[in-house]
Amino acid sequence: MTPNQVLEDAKSQFPILYYKDPDKLEKLLKRALGVYQDKAGVIKKVTTTGTETSVLIPDDMLSSIFASDKNSRYHEIIDDETSLSIEEDADSEGPYTFYYFVNLRDFDLDDDLPNGIAGTLIDYVVALIDIPNTERARAVALATGRQTELPSNDELNNRKALVEVYMEDNKAMVPMLSVF
């Protein structure tokens, strides 16, 4: 699922969507991606073939974490701005796996998201849209004289905060490795 598909899914959850401006909705989507990056983060890995000791820097890399060899031994990463590499020692054995944090803030909105984050992002985008959408629903109800029961701002902000807590509780965990 792409970020744009997340936004479409979130918008579809509103019976009446008053907050429709595409630019503002895209800003909310990008905000959601940034909050997810800060609160939970996403870790990806890239593995060399055979005995290669370097890989090109992935387009979606925010920052490198570490590298490990075939036996899950820790190796520091050397970042030369075009590639990530390690210095082998006598006990090193390829292939090598490089772990890095994904840059969600600058993520292409038409690329597939990393596995496992779309559901939480949808929930968060819904919570973000619900705040201004409910404000506009209140204004419409007031202008038309309809009696409508809408959630309070506190309730809406609490829903948003609960999703943020869920993100924090499900942080990306750095894989286990051995240091010799």
C-alpha positions in Angstrom: 0.0 0.0 0.0 1.3 3.5 -0.9 0.9 6.6 1.2 -1.6 8.0 -1.4 -3.6 4.8 -0.9 -3.4 5.3 2.9 -4.9 8.8 2.4 -7.7 7.5 0.1 -8.5 4.7 2.6 -8.6 7.3 5.5 -10.8 9.7 3.5 -13.3 6.8 2.7 -13.9 6.3 6.4 -15.8 9.6 6.6 -19.5 9.6 5.6 -19.3 13.3 4.9 -15.8 14.8 4.3 -15.9 18.5 4.8 -12.1 18.9 4.9 -11.4 18.2 1.2 -8.5 20.4 0.2 -6.0 18.0 -1.5 -3.0 20.1 -0.5 -4.0 20.2 3.1 -4.8 16.5 3.1 -1.4 15.7 1.6 0.2 17.8 4.4 -1.7 15.8 7.0 -0.4 12.6 5.3 3.2 13.8 5.3 2.7 14.9 9.0 1.5 11.4 9.8 4.6 9.9 8.1 6.9 12.2 10.0 5.2 11.3 13.4 5.5 7.6 12.6 9.2 8.1 11.8 9.7 9.9 15.1 7.6 7.7 17.3 8.1 4.2 15.9 10.6 4.3 13.0 11.1 1.7 10.4 14.2 -0.4 10.0 15.2 -2.0 6.7 18.2 -4.1 5.7 20.1 -4.7 2.6 22.4 -7.8 2.2 25.4 -8.2 0.0 26.0 -11.2 -2.1 29.0 -13.4 -1.4 32.0 -11.5 0.0 31.2 -8.0 -1.1 31.8 -5.5 1.8 29.8 -2.5 0.5 26.4 -1.5 -0.9 25.1 1.7 -2.5 23.3 3.9 0.0 19.5 3.1 -0.3 17.3 5.9 -1.6 15.1 5.7 1.4 17.8 5.7 4.1 17.6 8.2 6.9 20.6 7.0 8.9 22.6 3.8 9.1 22.6 1.7 12.2 25.1 -1.1 11.9 26.2 -4.1 9.8 26.5 -7.7 10.7 28.2 -10.6 9.0 27.0 -14.2 8.3 27.4 -15.1 12.0 25.5 -12.0 13.3 28.8 -10.3 14.4 28.7 -6.6 14.7 30.5 -4.4 12.2 30.6 -0.6 12.2 29.4 1.1 9.0 31.6 3.4 7.0 29.5 5.9 5.2 31.2 7.7 2.3 28.0 9.5 1.1 27.6 7.1 -1.9 28.0 3.7 -0.3 28.0 1.9 3.0 30.9 -0.4 3.7 32.6 -2.3 6.5 36.1 -3.1 7.4 36.6 -6.8 7.6 38.7 -8.5 10.3 40.2 -12.0 10.4 36.9 -13.5 11.7 34.5 -11.7 9.3 32.5 -13.8 6.9 30.2 -12.5 4.2 27.5 -12.0 3.2 27.0 -8.8 5.1 23.7 -7.2 6.2 23.4 -3.4 6.6 20.6 -2.1 8.8 19.3 1.4 8.4 16.4 3.7 9.5 13.9 4.6 6.7 13.3 8.3 5.9 9.5 8.4 5.9 9.3 12.2 5.9 10.6 12.3 2.3 9.0 9.1 1.2 7.6 9.0 -2.3 3.8 9.0 -1.9 3.4 6.6 -4.8 5.9 3.9 -3.5 4.9 1.0 -1.4 5.2 1.5 2.3 7.4 -0.8 4.4 5.4 -3.8 5.6 3.3 -3.5 8.7 2.8 0.3 9.0 -0.2 1.0 6.7 -2.8 0.1 9.3 -1.4 2.4 12.0 -0.9 5.2 9.4 -4.5 4.9 8.3 -5.7 5.2 11.9 -3.4 8.2 12.5 -4.5 10.0 9.2 -8.1 9.4 10.2 -7.5 11.0 13.6 -5.7 13.9 12.0 -8.5 14.5 9.4 -11.2 14.1 12.0 -10.1 17.2 13.9 -10.6 19.8 11.2 -13.4 17.8 9.6 -15.4 17.9 12.9 -14.8 21.7 13.2 -16.3 22.2 9.8 -19.2 19.8 10.7 -19.9 22.0 13.7 -19.9 25.1 11.6 -22.3 23.5 9.1 -24.6 22.4 11.9 -24.5 25.9 13.4 -25.2 27.5 10.1 -28.1 25.2 9.2 -29.6 25.1 12.8 -29.3 21.3 13.0 -28.8 19.6 16.3 -25.9 17.3 15.9 -23.8 15.4 18.5 -20.2 15.6 17.6 -17.1 14.6 19.5 -15.4 17.4 21.5 -11.9 18.6 20.6 -10.6 16.8 23.7 -12.0 13.5 22.5 -10.5 14.0 19.1 -7.1 14.9 20.5 -7.2 11.9 22.8 -7.9 9.6 19.9 -4.9 11.0 18.1 -2.8 10.6 21.2 -3.8 7.0 21.6 -2.6 6.2 18.1 0.7 8.0 18.9 1.1 5.8 22.1 0.4 2.7 20.0 3.2 3.8 17.6 5.6 4.3 20.5 4.6 0.9 22.0 5.4 -0.8 18.6 8.8 0.8 17.9 11.1 -0.8 15.4 13.5 -2.9 17.3 17.2 -3.2 16.4 18.0 -6.8 15.7 20.2 -8.9 18.0 23.9 -9.4 17.2 27.1 -10.4 18.8 30.1 -8.1 19.6 33.4 -9.9 19.9 
